[in-house]
Amino acid sequence: MPATARDHNVKDPFDPLDNLEGGATYLKRLLVRYEGDRALALAAYNAGPRAVDRARAGAAMIGGRNVCSPIEVSPRESSPVNADG
């Protein structure tokens, strides 16, 4: 991950703002790479683009079966938890 951080101009990975800006830049790059496919972009963010590309190539060789399960986050799931219940 240090190389990925450098690629996205993260100077201090322990600085929350620097880290978030770098992560957002990386995710944007992945969304462009995978033509807006959020599931592939998130998979690549977590496992790395090479792993996703290998999985996609392998899927094409075995008849196009989807080996990357889609990940969707609804706005409710991504909102802060209300401490009051």
N, C-alpha and C positions, 0 to 999 in steps of 0.2 A: 503494500500500500504506500510506502514512501514515494515510489516512482509515480504512482497515480496522483498523490498529493502535489508533487512537484509539477506534474503536467497541467494541473489546474490552479497553479499559483497559490497554493496553500503554504504560507510561510511558517505558521505555527499551528500544527494539528490539534494542539490543546486549547487554542483560542476558539470558543464556540462560534463566533461570527465568521471567522476565517474558515473554519471547518464546514459550516453550513453553506457558505458561498461556494466553496470548492465542490461540495457534494451536489449542489444544485446545478453547477456548471457541468459536472460529469453526467448527471442524469439527463440534462438537456442534450448533451452530445450523443448519448445513447438513444434518446428518442428520435433524433435526426437519423442516426445510423440505422435504426430499425423502423424507419418511416412511420413514426407515431404509434407503433405497437407497444402499448404500456406493459403488457405481460413480458415481452421479450426484453424491453429496456430494464425492467425491474429485475428480471432473472440475470441479465448481464451485470447490473449494478452489484448484485449479491455474489454471483458465481464467477463473473468475469466474462467479457465478450468472447474470448476464445472458447470457453466452455459452451456457451450458447451456440456459437457458430458450429462447433463440432457436433453438438446434439442435433442441430437442424440438418447438417449434412448427413448424419447417420439416419435421421428420420426419412430423408429423401431416398436413401438407399434401401429402406425397408418398406417402401410404399407410402411415404408421406404421413405416417402416423404421428400425431402431435406428442412429442416427448417433453415439451415445456408446458406444464400446466399453467393456465391463466391465473393471475393474481389480480383481484379487483378489491379496492378499498372504497367503501362508501363514505360519504361525508360524515355520517354518524360515527363510523368506526375511527375516523381520523380526528374527531373533535376532542378537546380536552375533557377529562372526567370531571364531573361536578361533584365536589366533595360533600355537598349537602344532600346527595342522593338523587 
